[in-house]
Amino acid sequence: MSIKPSHLRLLDAAAAVQSTPEVPENEKAFLTRQLVQVTLPYRDPGDVPAWSRSNGDLTLGIRPGWDFTTNTLIGYPYGSIPRLLLFWINTEVLRTKQRTLKLGDSCNDFLRKVGLSPNTGGGKRSDRKRLINQMERLFRAKISFDYRHSNPLAEGKSWVNMDIADSGDIWWNPKQPDQQTLFDSKIELGEKFYEAILAAPIPLDLRILKAIKRSPLALDLYAWATYKTYIASQKKKEQYIPWPALQMQLGGDFGNSRQFKVEIKNSLHKVQTVYPALQFNEVIENNTSKGLVIVPSTPSVRPNPAKR
C-alpha cells in the first residue's frame, strides 16, 4: 500500500521534531499576532465588495484590489498560498529588519523560498501560476483591523489600516521560470504591517509548516494552538474556547456546526502528529460538545528570553 505524500511529510516532520525538539534558528518561522487571532479566507469569497472575520472585539476586514490596466477585480487572497507568503514575509522581516524585501532571482527561486514546488508544471493549477495569482491578491488587497473597546467607564473603537505592501515590482518571466532577471523583484511592506511584525511575532516551527502546507485550516490551527499553548503555560491555566467563538474566528466556510467540529478535531489531530506536546480536550456537558480546552504544555517554539 502506497503512502500519500501528505502523510509522508507529516511522518518526516514528526521524526525531525522528535530528534531535534529544540528548533534550530534556521527552522524558525514567525507570524504577527493579529493574523493568528483572525485569519484569511479558506475559499474565494467571490465578487463581493468586502469580506470580514471577527474574534471577540477584533475584526479583520479585506477589500480586494483593482487592476486599472484591465479594469478588473484582482480578487481576495485565500487558501494555503497567502498564508505561506505571510510566514515567509514575517520571518524575513525579523531576519533582515527591512521593509523592502527581495522576493527572489527567479520565479522558481521564490517558489522554493515559500515552500512550494517548481516541479508542478506551468498549468492553471500549478504552484507557479497559483503563487503569482495569490501574490497579487495579497499584495494589492486593502486590509484593516478594527477594535471595539468596552469598559465600565467608556466605549470606543479604534482601527488600523494594515496593507501588506505599499508597492512592488515583479519582473519574472513565466515562460522561463528559472531565468534570472536584470531587475530585482521586490515589495515594500506597509509601515503599519512592518511595525506589527516587529511588535508581536509568534514563533513557529518551519518543519511543521512545510508538513501541513497544503491545508490552510491546519496552518491556522497550528499557529493558533501554539499561541494558546503559550498563553496557557504563562498563566498556568487551561484556555477554554467555546465552539461558537472558534467558528466565528475561523469563519463559516464549513457548512453546519457539526461539520465544523469534525474538521477542527481532525485538523488538530493532524497538527498533534507533528506537534506532540500539544494537549487539548473536548468539553462535554449533558452529552453535548461545548468547546475545546487547550492544556498548559510546551509551546511548539520556545520564545527567546526577553533582553534586559
Contacts in CASP RR format, 6 or more apart in sequence:
PFRMAT RR
TARGET T0000
AUTHOR 0000-0000-0000
METHOD contacts of the structure
MODEL  1
MSIKPSHLRLLDAAAAVQSTPEVPENEKAFLTRQLVQVTLPYRDPGDVPA
WSRSNGDLTLGIRPGWDFTTNTLIGYPYGSIPRLLLFWINTEVLRTKQRT
LKLGDSCNDFLRKVGLSPNTGGGKRSDRKRLINQMERLFRAKISFDYRHS
NPLAEGKSWVNMDIADSGDIWWNPKQPDQQTLFDSKIELGEKFYEAILAA
PIPLDLRILKAIKRSPLALDLYAWATYKTYIASQKKKEQYIPWPALQMQL
GGDFGNSRQFKVEIKNSLHKVQTVYPALQFNEVIENNTSKGLVIVPSTPS
VRPNPAKR
3 11 0 8 1.000
6 214 0 8 1.000
9 210 0 8 1.000
9 211 0 8 1.000
9 212 0 8 1.000
9 213 0 8 1.000
10 211 0 8 1.000
10 212 0 8 1.000
10 270 0 8 1.000
10 273 0 8 1.000
10 274 0 8 1.000
11 273 0 8 1.000
12 211 0 8 1.000
13 207 0 8 1.000
13 208 0 8 1.000
13 210 0 8 1.000
13 211 0 8 1.000
13 274 0 8 1.000
14 211 0 8 1.000
14 273 0 8 1.000
14 274 0 8 1.000
14 276 0 8 1.000
16 207 0 8 1.000
17 205 0 8 1.000
17 207 0 8 1.000
17 208 0 8 1.000
17 274 0 8 1.000
17 275 0 8 1.000
17 276 0 8 1.000
18 276 0 8 1.000
22 302 0 8 1.000
23 203 0 8 1.000
23 205 0 8 1.000
23 206 0 8 1.000
23 207 0 8 1.000
23 300 0 8 1.000
23 301 0 8 1.000
23 302 0 8 1.000
27 205 0 8 1.000
27 206 0 8 1.000
27 207 0 8 1.000
28 91 0 8 1.000
28 203 0 8 1.000
28 204 0 8 1.000
28 205 0 8 1.000
28 206 0 8 1.000
28 301 0 8 1.000
29 87 0 8 1.000
29 88 0 8 1.000
29 90 0 8 1.000
29 91 0 8 1.000
29 203 0 8 1.000
29 204 0 8 1.000
29 205 0 8 1.000
29 206 0 8 1.000
29 209 0 8 1.000
30 87 0 8 1.000
30 90 0 8 1.000
30 91 0 8 1.000
30 94 0 8 1.000
30 197 0 8 1.000
30 201 0 8 1.000
30 202 0 8 1.000
30 203 0 8 1.000
30 204 0 8 1.000
31 86 0 8 1.000
31 87 0 8 1.000
31 90 0 8 1.000
31 201 0 8 1.000
31 202 0 8 1.000
31 204 0 8 1.000
31 223 0 8 1.000
32 90 0 8 1.000
32 193 0 8 1.000
32 196 0 8 1.000
32 197 0 8 1.000
32 199 0 8 1.000
32 200 0 8 1.000
32 201 0 8 1.000
32 202 0 8 1.000
33 196 0 8 1.000
33 200 0 8 1.000
33 201 0 8 1.000
33 202 0 8 1.000
33 227 0 8 1.000
34 58 0 8 1.000
34 60 0 8 1.000
34 145 0 8 1.000
34 162 0 8 1.000
34 196 0 8 1.000
34 200 0 8 1.000
35 60 0 8 1.000
35 86 0 8 1.000
36 202 0 8 1.000
36 223 0 8 1.000
36 224 0 8 1.000
36 227 0 8 1.000
37 55 0 8 1.000
37 58 0 8 1.000
37 227 0 8 1.000
37 249 0 8 1.000
38 53 0 8 1.000
38 54 0 8 1.000
38 55 0 8 1.000
38 58 0 8 1.000
38 59 0 8 1.000
38 60 0 8 1.000
38 145 0 8 1.000
38 249 0 8 1.000
39 53 0 8 1.000
39 60 0 8 1.000
39 220 0 8 1.000
39 249 0 8 1.000
39 250 0 8 1.000
39 251 0 8 1.000
40 62 0 8 1.000
40 77 0 8 1.000
40 78 0 8 1.000
40 79 0 8 1.000
40 82 0 8 1.000
40 83 0 8 1.000
40 216 0 8 1.000
41 51 0 8 1.000
41 53 0 8 1.000
41 62 0 8 1.000
41 76 0 8 1.000
41 77 0 8 1.000
41 78 0 8 1.000
41 79 0 8 1.000
41 253 0 8 1.000
42 78 0 8 1.000
42 79 0 8 1.000
42 216 0 8 1.000
42 217 0 8 1.000
42 251 0 8 1.000
42 253 0 8 1.000
43 78 0 8 1.000
43 79 0 8 1.000
43 253 0 8 1.000
44 75 0 8 1.000
44 76 0 8 1.000
44 78 0 8 1.000
45 51 0 8 1.000
45 76 0 8 1.000
45 78 0 8 1.000
46 75 0 8 1.000
46 76 0 8 1.000
47 73 0 8 1.000
49 63 0 8 1.000
50 61 0 8 1.000
50 62 0 8 1.000
50 63 0 8 1.000
51 61 0 8 1.000
51 62 0 8 1.000
51 63 0 8 1.000
51 76 0 8 1.000
52 59 0 8 1.000
52 60 0 8 1.000
52 61 0 8 1.000
52 62 0 8 1.000
53 59 0 8 1.000
53 60 0 8 1.000
53 61 0 8 1.000
53 248 0 8 1.000
53 249 0 8 1.000
53 250 0 8 1.000
53 251 0 8 1.000
54 60 0 8 1.000
54 248 0 8 1.000
54 249 0 8 1.000
55 245 0 8 1.000
55 248 0 8 1.000
55 249 0 8 1.000
56 245 0 8 1.000
56 248 0 8 1.000
56 249 0 8 1.000
57 147 0 8 1.000
57 148 0 8 1.000
57 149 0 8 1.000
57 150 0 8 1.000
58 145 0 8 1.000
58 146 0 8 1.000
58 147 0 8 1.000
59 145 0 8 1.000
59 146 0 8 1.000
59 147 0 8 1.000
60 143 0 8 1.000
60 144 0 8 1.000
60 145 0 8 1.000
61 143 0 8 1.000
61 144 0 8 1.000
61 145 0 8 1.000
61 146 0 8 1.000
62 76 0 8 1.000
62 77 0 8 1.000
62 141 0 8 1.000
62 142 0 8 1.000
62 143 0 8 1.000
63 141 0 8 1.000
63 142 0 8 1.000
64 73 0 8 1.000
64 74 0 8 1.000
64 75 0 8 1.000
64 76 0 8 1.000
64 137 0 8 1.000
64 140 0 8 1.000
64 141 0 8 1.000
64 142 0 8 1.000
65 73 0 8 1.000
65 74 0 8 1.000
65 75 0 8 1.000
65 137 0 8 1.000
65 140 0 8 1.000
65 141 0 8 1.000
65 142 0 8 1.000
66 72 0 8 1.000
66 73 0 8 1.000
66 74 0 8 1.000
66 140 0 8 1.000
67 73 0 8 1.000
67 74 0 8 1.000
67 140 0 8 1.000
74 136 0 8 1.000
74 137 0 8 1.000
74 140 0 8 1.000
74 141 0 8 1.000
75 137 0 8 1.000
75 141 0 8 1.000
76 137 0 8 1.000
76 141 0 8 1.000
77 134 0 8 1.000
77 137 0 8 1.000
77 138 0 8 1.000
77 141 0 8 1.000
78 134 0 8 1.000
78 137 0 8 1.000
78 216 0 8 1.000
79 134 0 8 1.000
79 216 0 8 1.000
80 213 0 8 1.000
80 214 0 8 1.000
80 215 0 8 1.000
80 216 0 8 1.000
80 219 0 8 1.000
81 114 0 8 1.000
81 116 0 8 1.000
81 130 0 8 1.000
81 131 0 8 1.000
81 134 0 8 1.000
82 134 0 8 1.000
82 137 0 8 1.000
82 138 0 8 1.000
83 216 0 8 1.000
83 219 0 8 1.000
83 220 0 8 1.000
84 114 0 8 1.000
84 115 0 8 1.000
84 116 0 8 1.000
84 209 0 8 1.000
84 213 0 8 1.000
84 219 0 8 1.000
85 114 0 8 1.000
85 134 0 8 1.000
85 135 0 8 1.000
85 138 0 8 1.000
86 138 0 8 1.000
86 164 0 8 1.000
87 114 0 8 1.000
87 204 0 8 1.000
87 206 0 8 1.000
87 209 0 8 1.000
88 113 0 8 1.000
88 114 0 8 1.000
89 101 0 8 1.000
89 164 0 8 1.000
89 189 0 8 1.000
89 197 0 8 1.000
90 197 0 8 1.000
90 201 0 8 1.000
91 206 0 8 1.000
92 101 0 8 1.000
93 99 0 8 1.000
93 101 0 8 1.000
93 189 0 8 1.000
93 194 0 8 1.000
93 197 0 8 1.000
93 198 0 8 1.000
94 197 0 8 1.000
94 198 0 8 1.000
94 201 0 8 1.000
97 198 0 8 1.000
99 188 0 8 1.000
99 189 0 8 1.000
99 190 0 8 1.000
99 191 0 8 1.000
99 194 0 8 1.000
100 186 0 8 1.000
100 187 0 8 1.000
100 188 0 8 1.000
100 189 0 8 1.000
101 186 0 8 1.000
101 187 0 8 1.000
101 188 0 8 1.000
101 189 0 8 1.000
102 184 0 8 1.000
102 185 0 8 1.000
102 186 0 8 1.000
103 110 0 8 1.000
103 113 0 8 1.000
103 170 0 8 1.000
103 185 0 8 1.000
103 186 0 8 1.000
103 187 0 8 1.000
104 110 0 8 1.000
104 113 0 8 1.000
104 184 0 8 1.000
104 185 0 8 1.000
105 180 0 8 1.000
105 181 0 8 1.000
106 172 0 8 1.000
106 177 0 8 1.000
106 178 0 8 1.000
106 179 0 8 1.000
106 180 0 8 1.000
106 181 0 8 1.000
107 118 0 8 1.000
107 128 0 8 1.000
107 131 0 8 1.000
107 132 0 8 1.000
107 172 0 8 1.000
107 173 0 8 1.000
107 174 0 8 1.000
107 177 0 8 1.000
107 178 0 8 1.000
108 118 0 8 1.000
108 128 0 8 1.000
108 177 0 8 1.000
108 178 0 8 1.000
109 178 0 8 1.000
110 131 0 8 1.000
110 172 0 8 1.000
110 185 0 8 1.000
111 117 0 8 1.000
111 118 0 8 1.000
111 127 0 8 1.000
111 128 0 8 1.000
111 131 0 8 1.000
111 177 0 8 1.000
112 118 0 8 1.000
114 131 0 8 1.000
115 210 0 8 1.000
115 213 0 8 1.000
116 127 0 8 1.000
116 131 0 8 1.000
116 213 0 8 1.000
117 127 0 8 1.000
118 127 0 8 1.000
118 128 0 8 1.000
118 177 0 8 1.000
118 178 0 8 1.000
120 126 0 8 1.000
120 127 0 8 1.000
120 128 0 8 1.000
121 127 0 8 1.000
121 128 0 8 1.000
122 128 0 8 1.000
122 129 0 8 1.000
122 174 0 8 1.000
122 177 0 8 1.000
123 129 0 8 1.000
128 174 0 8 1.000
128 177 0 8 1.000
129 174 0 8 1.000
132 170 0 8 1.000
132 172 0 8 1.000
132 174 0 8 1.000
135 170 0 8 1.000
138 164 0 8 1.000
138 165 0 8 1.000
139 164 0 8 1.000
139 165 0 8 1.000
139 168 0 8 1.000
139 187 0 8 1.000
140 165 0 8 1.000
141 163 0 8 1.000
141 164 0 8 1.000
142 161 0 8 1.000
142 163 0 8 1.000
143 161 0 8 1.000
143 162 0 8 1.000
143 163 0 8 1.000
143 164 0 8 1.000
143 193 0 8 1.000
144 159 0 8 1.000
144 160 0 8 1.000
144 161 0 8 1.000
144 162 0 8 1.000
145 159 0 8 1.000
145 160 0 8 1.000
145 162 0 8 1.000
146 157 0 8 1.000
146 158 0 8 1.000
146 159 0 8 1.000
147 157 0 8 1.000
147 158 0 8 1.000
147 159 0 8 1.000
148 155 0 8 1.000
148 156 0 8 1.000
148 157 0 8 1.000
149 155 0 8 1.000
149 156 0 8 1.000
149 157 0 8 1.000
149 158 0 8 1.000
150 156 0 8 1.000
160 192 0 8 1.000
161 192 0 8 1.000
162 190 0 8 1.000
162 192 0 8 1.000
162 193 0 8 1.000
162 196 0 8 1.000
163 190 0 8 1.000
163 192 0 8 1.000
163 193 0 8 1.000
164 187 0 8 1.000
164 189 0 8 1.000
164 190 0 8 1.000
164 193 0 8 1.000
165 187 0 8 1.000
165 188 0 8 1.000
165 189 0 8 1.000
165 190 0 8 1.000
166 188 0 8 1.000
166 189 0 8 1.000
166 190 0 8 1.000
166 191 0 8 1.000
167 187 0 8 1.000
167 188 0 8 1.000
168 186 0 8 1.000
168 187 0 8 1.000
168 188 0 8 1.000
169 183 0 8 1.000
169 184 0 8 1.000
169 185 0 8 1.000
169 186 0 8 1.000
169 187 0 8 1.000
170 185 0 8 1.000
171 181 0 8 1.000
171 182 0 8 1.000
171 183 0 8 1.000
171 184 0 8 1.000
171 185 0 8 1.000
172 181 0 8 1.000
172 185 0 8 1.000
173 179 0 8 1.000
173 181 0 8 1.000
189 197 0 8 1.000
202 223 0 8 1.000
202 226 0 8 1.000
202 227 0 8 1.000
202 230 0 8 1.000
203 226 0 8 1.000
203 299 0 8 1.000
203 300 0 8 1.000
203 301 0 8 1.000
203 302 0 8 1.000
203 303 0 8 1.000
203 304 0 8 1.000
204 222 0 8 1.000
204 223 0 8 1.000
204 226 0 8 1.000
204 300 0 8 1.000
204 301 0 8 1.000
205 274 0 8 1.000
205 275 0 8 1.000
205 300 0 8 1.000
205 301 0 8 1.000
207 274 0 8 1.000
208 222 0 8 1.000
208 271 0 8 1.000
208 274 0 8 1.000
208 275 0 8 1.000
208 300 0 8 1.000
209 219 0 8 1.000
209 222 0 8 1.000
211 274 0 8 1.000
212 218 0 8 1.000
212 219 0 8 1.000
212 222 0 8 1.000
212 270 0 8 1.000
212 271 0 8 1.000
212 274 0 8 1.000
213 219 0 8 1.000
215 267 0 8 1.000
215 270 0 8 1.000
217 250 0 8 1.000
217 263 0 8 1.000
217 264 0 8 1.000
217 267 0 8 1.000
218 267 0 8 1.000
218 270 0 8 1.000
218 271 0 8 1.000
220 250 0 8 1.000
221 264 0 8 1.000
221 267 0 8 1.000
221 268 0 8 1.000
221 271 0 8 1.000
222 271 0 8 1.000
222 275 0 8 1.000
222 300 0 8 1.000
224 249 0 8 1.000
225 268 0 8 1.000
225 271 0 8 1.000
225 275 0 8 1.000
225 278 0 8 1.000
225 280 0 8 1.000
225 294 0 8 1.000
225 300 0 8 1.000
226 275 0 8 1.000
226 278 0 8 1.000
226 299 0 8 1.000
226 300 0 8 1.000
226 301 0 8 1.000
228 239 0 8 1.000
228 241 0 8 1.000
228 294 0 8 1.000
229 277 0 8 1.000
229 278 0 8 1.000
229 279 0 8 1.000
229 294 0 8 1.000
229 296 0 8 1.000
229 297 0 8 1.000
229 298 0 8 1.000
229 299 0 8 1.000
229 300 0 8 1.000
230 299 0 8 1.000
230 303 0 8 1.000
231 239 0 8 1.000
232 238 0 8 1.000
232 239 0 8 1.000
232 294 0 8 1.000
232 295 0 8 1.000
232 296 0 8 1.000
232 297 0 8 1.000
233 296 0 8 1.000
233 297 0 8 1.000
233 298 0 8 1.000
233 299 0 8 1.000
235 296 0 8 1.000
236 296 0 8 1.000
237 296 0 8 1.000
238 293 0 8 1.000
238 294 0 8 1.000
238 295 0 8 1.000
238 296 0 8 1.000
239 293 0 8 1.000
239 294 0 8 1.000
240 283 0 8 1.000
240 291 0 8 1.000
240 292 0 8 1.000
240 293 0 8 1.000
241 291 0 8 1.000
241 292 0 8 1.000
241 293 0 8 1.000
241 294 0 8 1.000
242 290 0 8 1.000
242 291 0 8 1.000
243 257 0 8 1.000
243 260 0 8 1.000
243 261 0 8 1.000
243 289 0 8 1.000
243 290 0 8 1.000
243 291 0 8 1.000
243 292 0 8 1.000
244 257 0 8 1.000
246 264 0 8 1.000
246 291 0 8 1.000
246 292 0 8 1.000
247 254 0 8 1.000
247 257 0 8 1.000
247 260 0 8 1.000
250 260 0 8 1.000
250 264 0 8 1.000
252 260 0 8 1.000
254 260 0 8 1.000
254 263 0 8 1.000
261 289 0 8 1.000
264 292 0 8 1.000
265 282 0 8 1.000
268 278 0 8 1.000
268 280 0 8 1.000
268 292 0 8 1.000
271 278 0 8 1.000
272 278 0 8 1.000
275 300 0 8 1.000
277 297 0 8 1.000
277 298 0 8 1.000
277 299 0 8 1.000
277 300 0 8 1.000
278 294 0 8 1.000
278 297 0 8 1.000
278 300 0 8 1.000
279 294 0 8 1.000
279 295 0 8 1.000
279 297 0 8 1.000
280 292 0 8 1.000
280 293 0 8 1.000
280 294 0 8 1.000
280 295 0 8 1.000
281 292 0 8 1.000
281 293 0 8 1.000
281 295 0 8 1.000
282 289 0 8 1.000
282 291 0 8 1.000
282 292 0 8 1.000
282 293 0 8 1.000
283 289 0 8 1.000
283 290 0 8 1.000
283 291 0 8 1.000
283 292 0 8 1.000
283 293 0 8 1.000
284 290 0 8 1.000
END
